[in-house]
Structure formats: structure tokens, C-alpha cells
Amino acid sequence: MKKIAFVLMILISFLFIACAGTPYVKYFPQAVTDNPIGTKIGTAPVSVTGIQQAANSAGITRIATVDIRETFDGKVTIREYVVSGE
């Protein structure tokens, strides 16, 4: 009986280990221009018009850099554009 309980406990612990994720934030550079980086930074979800939405949300008229920020909280991955410029 003790062996069955021990094996069951090990199997349950493997299930919890498999479900646990390590949170992280990664940046993937997409584009760089000759424009000055400036102080404005805008974000928007990754989509066909995401870069324009990110620039508009921060009032950026001259885009300097475009990155994709990927955030994983252990369960869900969120990808968004990060645009900087003037």
C-alpha cells in the first residue's frame, strides 16, 4: 500500500511540474530607421495594423524602432508591438 501511495505521489508531482511555466519577457527587434529614437513609446497587439496603432497611441509621427515584446506569465503568451520615435 505504501508503494502505491508513493508512486501516486510521484505521478501527481510530475503533473504539477509539467503544468508550471517559467514567466519571461523577450524582445524581438523588427525594424530600425535613421530617425532619432525620441522619448515616445507606444504599444499595440501584434496584427496587420499593429505598428500604426502603436505609433498613433503614443503620438509618434516619425518611427525609429519597432520591436515585438513577448510576455509569458506561465499560462498565456502575449505578443505586442513596441514602437519608439518622435
Biopython code that builds the backbone (N, CA, C, O; Angstrom):
import numpy as np
from Bio.PDB.StructureBuilder import StructureBuilder

atoms = [
    (1, "MET", "N", (0.822, -1.200, 0.000)),
    (1, "MET", "CA", (0.000, 0.000, 0.000)),
    (1, "MET", "C", (0.868, 1.266, 0.000)),
    (1, "MET", "O", (0.536, 2.252, -0.658)),
    (2, "LYS", "N", (1.970, 1.229, 0.738)),
    (2, "LYS", "CA", (2.852, 2.385, 0.804)),
    (2, "LYS", "C", (3.506, 2.642, -0.546)),
    (2, "LYS", "O", (3.728, 3.790, -0.931)),
    (3, "LYS", "N", (3.815, 1.551, -1.272)),
    (3, "LYS", "CA", (4.438, 1.713, -2.587)),
    (3, "LYS", "C", (3.470, 2.359, -3.566)),
    (3, "LYS", "O", (3.874, 3.194, -4.376)),
    (4, "ILE", "N", (2.215, 1.990, -3.503)),
    (4, "ILE", "CA", (1.201, 2.576, -4.393)),
    (4, "ILE", "C", (1.027, 4.059, -4.077)),
    (4, "ILE", "O", (0.935, 4.880, -4.990)),
    (5, "ALA", "N", (0.984, 4.402, -2.815)),
    (5, "ALA", "CA", (0.845, 5.809, -2.428)),
    (5, "ALA", "C", (2.075, 6.605, -2.865)),
    (5, "ALA", "O", (1.949, 7.743, -3.316)),
    (6, "PHE", "N", (3.251, 6.016, -2.735)),
    (6, "PHE", "CA", (4.479, 6.691, -3.139)),
    (6, "PHE", "C", (4.496, 6.928, -4.649)),
    (6, "PHE", "O", (4.830, 8.027, -5.092)),
    (7, "VAL", "N", (4.146, 5.931, -5.433)),
    (7, "VAL", "CA", (4.115, 6.071, -6.891)),
    (7, "VAL", "C", (3.058, 7.092, -7.303)),
    (7, "VAL", "O", (3.298, 7.905, -8.195)),
    (8, "LEU", "N", (1.914, 7.058, -6.674)),
    (8, "LEU", "CA", (0.855, 8.027, -6.969)),
    (8, "LEU", "C", (1.306, 9.453, -6.642)),
    (8, "LEU", "O", (1.010, 10.383, -7.392)),
    (9, "MET", "N", (2.012, 9.625, -5.540)),
    (9, "MET", "CA", (2.516, 10.939, -5.169)),
    (9, "MET", "C", (3.536, 11.442, -6.200)),
    (9, "MET", "O", (3.538, 12.623, -6.545)),
    (10, "ILE", "N", (4.385, 10.565, -6.680)),
    (10, "ILE", "CA", (5.365, 10.952, -7.694)),
    (10, "ILE", "C", (4.666, 11.333, -8.991)),
    (10, "ILE", "O", (5.037, 12.328, -9.614)),
    (11, "LEU", "N", (3.666, 10.569, -9.413)),
    (11, "LEU", "CA", (2.933, 10.895, -10.640)),
    (11, "LEU", "C", (2.217, 12.237, -10.534)),
    (11, "LEU", "O", (2.215, 13.012, -11.491)),
    (12, "ILE", "N", (1.626, 12.512, -9.417)),
    (12, "ILE", "CA", (0.943, 13.795, -9.217)),
    (12, "ILE", "C", (1.952, 14.941, -9.231)),
    (12, "ILE", "O", (1.665, 16.005, -9.779)),
    (13, "SER", "N", (3.114, 14.743, -8.643)),
    (13, "SER", "CA", (4.126, 15.808, -8.649)),
    (13, "SER", "C", (4.624, 16.066, -10.071)),
    (13, "SER", "O", (4.905, 17.214, -10.413)),
    (14, "PHE", "N", (4.742, 15.034, -10.911)),
    (14, "PHE", "CA", (5.121, 15.239, -12.309)),
    (14, "PHE", "C", (4.068, 16.042, -13.052)),
    (14, "PHE", "O", (4.409, 16.847, -13.919)),
    (15, "LEU", "N", (2.809, 15.842, -12.737)),
    (15, "LEU", "CA", (1.751, 16.623, -13.377)),
    (15, "LEU", "C", (1.880, 18.099, -13.033)),
    (15, "LEU", "O", (1.720, 18.955, -13.903)),
    (16, "PHE", "N", (2.166, 18.402, -11.777)),
    (16, "PHE", "CA", (2.313, 19.799, -11.376)),
    (16, "PHE", "C", (3.549, 20.425, -12.007)),
    (16, "PHE", "O", (3.520, 21.594, -12.393)),
    (17, "ILE", "N", (4.621, 19.673, -12.116)),
    (17, "ILE", "CA", (5.844, 20.185, -12.732)),
    (17, "ILE", "C", (5.608, 20.467, -14.205)),
    (17, "ILE", "O", (6.092, 21.474, -14.721)),
    (18, "ALA", "N", (4.881, 19.609, -14.887)),
    (18, "ALA", "CA", (4.621, 19.780, -16.319)),
    (18, "ALA", "C", (3.762, 21.009, -16.587)),
    (18, "ALA", "O", (3.905, 21.639, -17.635)),
    (19, "CYS", "N", (2.889, 21.354, -15.677)),
    (19, "CYS", "CA", (1.987, 22.496, -15.871)),
    (19, "CYS", "C", (2.647, 23.824, -15.505)),
    (19, "CYS", "O", (2.182, 24.883, -15.924)),
    (20, "ALA", "N", (3.706, 23.773, -14.742)),
    (20, "ALA", "CA", (4.342, 25.008, -14.297)),
    (20, "ALA", "C", (5.212, 25.565, -15.415)),
    (20, "ALA", "O", (6.008, 24.842, -16.014)),
    (21, "GLY", "N", (5.054, 26.835, -15.687)),
    (21, "GLY", "CA", (5.884, 27.501, -16.686)),
    (21, "GLY", "C", (6.712, 28.584, -16.030)),
    (21, "GLY", "O", (6.361, 29.081, -14.959)),
    (22, "THR", "N", (7.786, 28.941, -16.655)),
    (22, "THR", "CA", (8.634, 29.999, -16.138)),
    (22, "THR", "C", (8.281, 31.298, -16.836)),
    (22, "THR", "O", (8.456, 31.395, -18.050)),
    (23, "PRO", "N", (7.791, 32.301, -16.121)),
    (23, "PRO", "CA", (7.447, 33.582, -16.753)),
    (23, "PRO", "C", (8.678, 34.251, -17.363)),
    (23, "PRO", "O", (9.781, 34.160, -16.824)),
    (24, "TYR", "N", (8.474, 34.918, -18.484)),
    (24, "TYR", "CA", (9.564, 35.628, -19.130)),
    (24, "TYR", "C", (9.035, 36.754, -20.000)),
    (24, "TYR", "O", (7.853, 36.791, -20.343)),
    (25, "VAL", "N", (9.931, 37.678, -20.354)),
    (25, "VAL", "CA", (9.650, 38.741, -21.315)),
    (25, "VAL", "C", (10.810, 38.741, -22.305)),
    (25, "VAL", "O", (11.973, 38.840, -21.912)),
    (26, "LYS", "N", (10.482, 38.628, -23.599)),
    (26, "LYS", "CA", (11.505, 38.645, -24.647)),
    (26, "LYS", "C", (11.191, 39.762, -25.626)),
    (26, "LYS", "O", (10.029, 40.082, -25.873)),
    (27, "TYR", "N", (12.242, 40.349, -26.179)),
    (27, "TYR", "CA", (12.094, 41.372, -27.213)),
    (27, "TYR", "C", (12.715, 40.859, -28.508)),
    (27, "TYR", "O", (13.826, 40.329, -28.509)),
    (28, "PHE", "N", (11.985, 41.021, -29.607)),
    (28, "PHE", "CA", (12.466, 40.629, -30.921)),
    (28, "PHE", "C", (12.506, 41.865, -31.811)),
    (28, "PHE", "O", (11.450, 42.363, -32.203)),
    (29, "PRO", "N", (13.707, 42.383, -32.148)),
    (29, "PRO", "CA", (13.805, 43.565, -32.998)),
    (29, "PRO", "C", (13.211, 43.291, -34.376)),
    (29, "PRO", "O", (13.430, 42.223, -34.947)),
    (30, "GLN", "N", (12.465, 44.245, -34.907)),
    (30, "GLN", "CA", (11.832, 44.095, -36.210)),
    (30, "GLN", "C", (12.344, 45.100, -37.224)),
    (30, "GLN", "O", (12.578, 44.742, -38.379)),
    (31, "ALA", "N", (12.524, 46.358, -36.815)),
    (31, "ALA", "CA", (12.943, 47.391, -37.762)),
    (31, "ALA", "C", (13.634, 48.529, -37.029)),
    (31, "ALA", "O", (13.320, 48.834, -35.879)),
    (32, "VAL", "N", (14.591, 49.153, -37.728)),
    (32, "VAL", "CA", (15.296, 50.327, -37.218)),
    (32, "VAL", "C", (15.433, 51.307, -38.374)),
    (32, "VAL", "O", (15.758, 50.910, -39.493)),
    (33, "THR", "N", (15.185, 52.589, -38.107)),
    (33, "THR", "CA", (15.326, 53.618, -39.135)),
    (33, "THR", "C", (16.385, 54.621, -38.711)),
    (33, "THR", "O", (16.960, 54.499, -37.630)),
    (34, "ASP", "N", (16.643, 55.601, -39.544)),
    (34, "ASP", "CA", (17.610, 56.656, -39.219)),
    (34, "ASP", "C", (17.006, 57.747, -38.346)),
    (34, "ASP", "O", (17.720, 58.656, -37.923)),
    (35, "ASN", "N", (15.719, 57.679, -38.069)),
    (35, "ASN", "CA", (15.069, 58.693, -37.240)),
    (35, "ASN", "C", (15.571, 58.601, -35.802)),
    (35, "ASN", "O", (15.925, 57.517, -35.338)),
    (36, "PRO", "N", (15.606, 59.739, -35.086)),
    (36, "PRO", "CA", (16.010, 59.707, -33.678)),
    (36, "PRO", "C", (15.024, 58.890, -32.840)),
    (36, "PRO", "O", (13.823, 58.879, -33.108)),
    (37, "ILE", "N", (15.550, 58.210, -31.827)),
    (37, "ILE", "CA", (14.704, 57.335, -31.007)),
    (37, "ILE", "C", (13.644, 58.135, -30.258)),
    (37, "ILE", "O", (12.503, 57.681, -30.165)),
    (38, "GLY", "N", (13.967, 59.276, -29.736)),
    (38, "GLY", "CA", (12.981, 60.116, -29.059)),
    (38, "GLY", "C", (12.567, 59.555, -27.714)),
    (38, "GLY", "O", (13.182, 58.624, -27.194)),
    (39, "THR", "N", (11.508, 60.140, -27.156)),
    (39, "THR", "CA", (11.049, 59.759, -25.819)),
    (39, "THR", "C", (9.703, 59.058, -25.828)),
    (39, "THR", "O", (9.259, 58.570, -24.789)),
    (40, "LYS", "N", (9.046, 58.998, -26.974)),
    (40, "LYS", "CA", (7.708, 58.405, -27.043)),
    (40, "LYS", "C", (7.804, 56.914, -27.335)),
    (40, "LYS", "O", (8.580, 56.482, -28.187)),
    (41, "ILE", "N", (6.996, 56.133, -26.610)),
    (41, "ILE", "CA", (6.935, 54.684, -26.812)),
    (41, "ILE", "C", (5.475, 54.277, -26.823)),
    (41, "ILE", "O", (4.732, 54.591, -25.893)),
    (42, "GLY", "N", (5.058, 53.581, -27.869)),
    (42, "GLY", "CA", (3.678, 53.107, -27.980)),
    (42, "GLY", "C", (3.632, 51.602, -28.120)),
    (42, "GLY", "O", (4.563, 50.995, -28.648)),
    (43, "THR", "N", (2.543, 50.990, -27.647)),
    (43, "THR", "CA", (2.367, 49.546, -27.759)),
    (43, "THR", "C", (0.994, 49.237, -28.337)),
    (43, "THR", "O", (0.045, 50.004, -28.174)),
    (44, "ALA", "N", (0.909, 48.094, -29.018)),
    (44, "ALA", "CA", (-0.357, 47.601, -29.568)),
    (44, "ALA", "C", (-0.206, 46.112, -29.830)),
    (44, "ALA", "O", (0.907, 45.632, -30.048)),
    (45, "PRO", "N", (-1.316, 45.371, -29.811)),
    (45, "PRO", "CA", (-1.244, 43.934, -30.094)),
    (45, "PRO", "C", (-0.705, 43.678, -31.504)),
    (45, "PRO", "O", (-0.905, 44.484, -32.413)),
    (46, "VAL", "N", (-0.021, 42.545, -31.669)),
    (46, "VAL", "CA", (0.502, 42.179, -32.986)),
    (46, "VAL", "C", (-0.674, 41.874, -33.906)),
    (46, "VAL", "O", (-1.476, 40.977, -33.643)),
    (47, "SER", "N", (-0.759, 42.638, -34.989)),
    (47, "SER", "CA", (-1.784, 42.443, -36.011)),
    (47, "SER", "C", (-1.297, 43.120, -37.278)),
    (47, "SER", "O", (-0.182, 43.638, -37.320)),
    (48, "VAL", "N", (-2.127, 43.118, -38.312)),
    (48, "VAL", "CA", (-1.744, 43.735, -39.581)),
    (48, "VAL", "C", (-1.511, 45.231, -39.407)),
    (48, "VAL", "O", (-0.579, 45.776, -39.998)),
    (49, "THR", "N", (-2.329, 45.901, -38.616)),
    (49, "THR", "CA", (-2.213, 47.350, -38.421)),
    (49, "THR", "C", (-1.611, 47.707, -37.067)),
    (49, "THR", "O", (-1.728, 48.850, -36.627)),
    (50, "GLY", "N", (-0.971, 46.753, -36.400)),
    (50, "GLY", "CA", (-0.472, 46.970, -35.042)),
    (50, "GLY", "C", (0.588, 48.030, -34.928)),
    (50, "GLY", "O", (0.599, 48.779, -33.952)),
    (51, "ILE", "N", (1.494, 48.123, -35.904)),
    (51, "ILE", "CA", (2.558, 49.132, -35.837)),
    (51, "ILE", "C", (1.958, 50.530, -35.907)),
    (51, "ILE", "O", (2.358, 51.418, -35.154)),
    (52, "GLN", "N", (1.005, 50.727, -36.803)),
    (52, "GLN", "CA", (0.355, 52.036, -36.930)),
    (52, "GLN", "C", (-0.442, 52.369, -35.669)),
    (52, "GLN", "O", (-0.435, 53.517, -35.225)),
    (53, "GLN", "N", (-1.122, 51.393, -35.092)),
    (53, "GLN", "CA", (-1.871, 51.617, -33.856)),
    (53, "GLN", "C", (-0.935, 52.003, -32.715)),
    (53, "GLN", "O", (-1.246, 52.903, -31.935)),
    (54, "ALA", "N", (0.216, 51.323, -32.614)),
    (54, "ALA", "CA", (1.175, 51.640, -31.555)),
    (54, "ALA", "C", (1.721, 53.050, -31.722)),
    (54, "ALA", "O", (1.868, 53.783, -30.744)),
    (55, "ALA", "N", (2.023, 53.432, -32.964)),
    (55, "ALA", "CA", (2.527, 54.788, -33.213)),
    (55, "ALA", "C", (1.460, 55.827, -32.887)),
    (55, "ALA", "O", (1.762, 56.850, -32.272)),
    (56, "ASN", "N", (0.234, 55.580, -33.285)),
    (56, "ASN", "CA", (-0.848, 56.528, -33.003)),
    (56, "ASN", "C", (-1.134, 56.645, -31.515)),
    (56, "ASN", "O", (-1.454, 57.734, -31.037)),
    (57, "SER", "N", (-1.029, 55.557, -30.776)),
    (57, "SER", "CA", (-1.344, 55.599, -29.341)),
    (57, "SER", "C", (-0.358, 56.476, -28.573)),
    (57, "SER", "O", (-0.707, 57.023, -27.527)),
    (58, "ALA", "N", (0.862, 56.616, -29.077)),
    (58, "ALA", "CA", (1.868, 57.450, -28.396)),
    (58, "ALA", "C", (2.070, 58.786, -29.084)),
    (58, "ALA", "O", (2.863, 59.605, -28.618)),
    (59, "GLY", "N", (1.371, 59.023, -30.179)),
    (59, "GLY", "CA", (1.535, 60.275, -30.905)),
    (59, "GLY", "C", (2.845, 60.337, -31.677)),
    (59, "GLY", "O", (3.411, 61.415, -31.855)),
    (60, "ILE", "N", (3.320, 59.206, -32.129)),
    (60, "ILE", "CA", (4.586, 59.140, -32.861)),
    (60, "ILE", "C", (4.319, 59.412, -34.339)),
    (60, "ILE", "O", (3.466, 58.769, -34.951)),
    (61, "THR", "N", (5.052, 60.368, -34.907)),
    (61, "THR", "CA", (4.918, 60.664, -36.334)),
    (61, "THR", "C", (6.124, 60.160, -37.122)),
    (61, "THR", "O", (6.020, 59.902, -38.321)),
    (62, "ARG", "N", (7.270, 60.017, -36.451)),
    (62, "ARG", "CA", (8.487, 59.505, -37.099)),
    (62, "ARG", "C", (8.976, 58.288, -36.313)),
    (62, "ARG", "O", (9.549, 58.436, -35.234)),
    (63, "ILE", "N", (8.753, 57.095, -36.846)),
    (63, "ILE", "CA", (9.100, 55.849, -36.165)),
    (63, "ILE", "C", (10.604, 55.622, -36.251)),
    (63, "ILE", "O", (11.201, 55.747, -37.320)),
    (64, "ALA", "N", (11.214, 55.285, -35.103)),
    (64, "ALA", "CA", (12.651, 54.996, -35.053)),
    (64, "ALA", "C", (12.911, 53.492, -34.952)),
    (64, "ALA", "O", (13.733, 52.958, -35.697)),
    (65, "THR", "N", (12.219, 52.802, -34.035)),
    (65, "THR", "CA", (12.414, 51.359, -33.866)),
    (65, "THR", "C", (11.079, 50.662, -33.701)),
    (65, "THR", "O", (10.108, 51.246, -33.220)),
    (66, "VAL", "N", (11.048, 49.397, -34.111)),
    (66, "VAL", "CA", (9.877, 48.546, -33.918)),
    (66, "VAL", "C", (10.377, 47.221, -33.352)),
    (66, "VAL", "O", (11.249, 46.579, -33.937)),
    (67, "ASP", "N", (9.827, 46.820, -32.223)),
    (67, "ASP", "CA", (10.153, 45.540, -31.594)),
    (67, "ASP", "C", (8.862, 44.782, -31.342)),
    (67, "ASP", "O", (7.780, 45.367, -31.283)),
    (68, "ILE", "N", (8.993, 43.467, -31.193)),
    (68, "ILE", "CA", (7.872, 42.666, -30.704)),
    (68, "ILE", "C", (8.244, 42.213, -29.296)),
    (68, "ILE", "O", (9.287, 41.594, -29.086)),
    (69, "ARG", "N", (7.378, 42.531, -28.335)),
    (69, "ARG", "CA", (7.587, 42.100, -26.951)),
    (69, "ARG", "C", (6.687, 40.893, -26.705)),
    (69, "ARG", "O", (5.473, 40.959, -26.898)),
    (70, "GLU", "N", (7.297, 39.799, -26.279)),
    (70, "GLU", "CA", (6.552, 38.575, -25.981)),
    (70, "GLU", "C", (6.616, 38.342, -24.482)),
    (70, "GLU", "O", (7.699, 38.180, -23.918)),
    (71, "THR", "N", (5.462, 38.324, -23.841)),
    (71, "THR", "CA", (5.370, 38.141, -22.398)),
    (71, "THR", "C", (4.644, 36.833, -22.126)),
    (71, "THR", "O", (3.542, 36.608, -22.626)),
    (72, "PHE", "N", (5.268, 35.976, -21.331)),
    (72, "PHE", "CA", (4.662, 34.698, -20.953)),
    (72, "PHE", "C", (4.549, 34.669, -19.444)),
    (72, "PHE", "O", (5.554, 34.801, -18.746)),
    (73, "ASP", "N", (3.331, 34.497, -18.927)),
    (73, "ASP", "CA", (3.129, 34.532, -17.478)),
    (73, "ASP", "C", (2.999, 33.143, -16.856)),
    (73, "ASP", "O", (2.616, 33.020, -15.693)),
    (74, "GLY", "N", (3.310, 32.107, -17.613)),
    (74, "GLY", "CA", (3.189, 30.744, -17.109)),
    (74, "GLY", "C", (2.042, 30.004, -17.760)),
    (74, "GLY", "O", (2.018, 28.773, -17.759)),
    (75, "LYS", "N", (1.082, 30.744, -18.321)),
    (75, "LYS", "CA", (-0.079, 30.126, -18.964)),
    (75, "LYS", "C", (-0.362, 30.717, -20.332)),
    (75, "LYS", "O", (-0.683, 29.985, -21.268)),
    (76, "VAL", "N", (-0.247, 32.035, -20.461)),
    (76, "VAL", "CA", (-0.646, 32.732, -21.680)),
    (76, "VAL", "C", (0.523, 33.533, -22.229)),
    (76, "VAL", "O", (1.257, 34.171, -21.475)),
    (77, "THR", "N", (0.694, 33.496, -23.554)),
    (77, "THR", "CA", (1.708, 34.308, -24.212)),
    (77, "THR", "C", (1.036, 35.506, -24.860)),
    (77, "THR", "O", (0.077, 35.351, -25.617)),
    (78, "ILE", "N", (1.536, 36.703, -24.566)),
    (78, "ILE", "CA", (1.000, 37.943, -25.144)),
    (78, "ILE", "C", (2.097, 38.542, -26.014)),
    (78, "ILE", "O", (3.218, 38.757, -25.553)),
    (79, "ARG", "N", (1.762, 38.812, -27.289)),
    (79, "ARG", "CA", (2.708, 39.425, -28.210)),
    (79, "ARG", "C", (2.173, 40.793, -28.591)),
    (79, "ARG", "O", (1.005, 40.937, -28.952)),
    (80, "GLU", "N", (3.046, 41.806, -28.506)),
    (80, "GLU", "CA", (2.637, 43.158, -28.870)),
    (80, "GLU", "C", (3.802, 43.908, -29.494)),
    (80, "GLU", "O", (4.968, 43.630, -29.213)),
    (81, "TYR", "N", (3.455, 44.877, -30.356)),
    (81, "TYR", "CA", (4.453, 45.737, -30.959)),
    (81, "TYR", "C", (4.841, 46.830, -29.971)),
    (81, "TYR", "O", (3.992, 47.363, -29.256)),
    (82, "VAL", "N", (6.129, 47.160, -29.938)),
    (82, "VAL", "CA", (6.631, 48.284, -29.155)),
    (82, "VAL", "C", (7.325, 49.201, -30.149)),
    (82, "VAL", "O", (8.336, 48.832, -30.747)),
    (83, "VAL", "N", (6.770, 50.412, -30.322)),
    (83, "VAL", "CA", (7.267, 51.365, -31.294)),
    (83, "VAL", "C", (7.818, 52.578, -30.556)),
    (83, "VAL", "O", (7.173, 53.097, -29.645)),
    (84, "SER", "N", (9.016, 53.036, -30.947)),
    (84, "SER", "CA", (9.570, 54.255, -30.350)),
    (84, "SER", "C", (9.878, 55.258, -31.448)),
    (84, "SER", "O", (10.096, 54.888, -32.601)),
    (85, "GLY", "N", (9.893, 56.533, -31.078)),
    (85, "GLY", "CA", (10.169, 57.597, -32.043)),
    (85, "GLY", "C", (9.775, 58.948, -31.514)),
    (85, "GLY", "O", (9.635, 59.159, -30.309)),
    (86, "GLU", "N", (9.599, 59.869, -32.458)),
    (86, "GLU", "CA", (9.205, 61.253, -32.117)),
    (86, "GLU", "C", (7.812, 61.539, -32.596)),
    (86, "GLU", "O", (7.308, 62.645, -32.404)),
]
sb = StructureBuilder()
sb.init_structure("model")
sb.init_model(0)
sb.init_chain("A")
sb.init_seg("    ")
for serial, (resi, resn, name, xyz) in enumerate(atoms, 1):
    if name == "N":
        sb.init_residue(resn, " ", resi, " ")
    sb.init_atom(name, np.array(xyz, "f"), 0.0, 1.0, " ", f" {name:<3s}", serial, name[0])
structure = sb.get_structure()
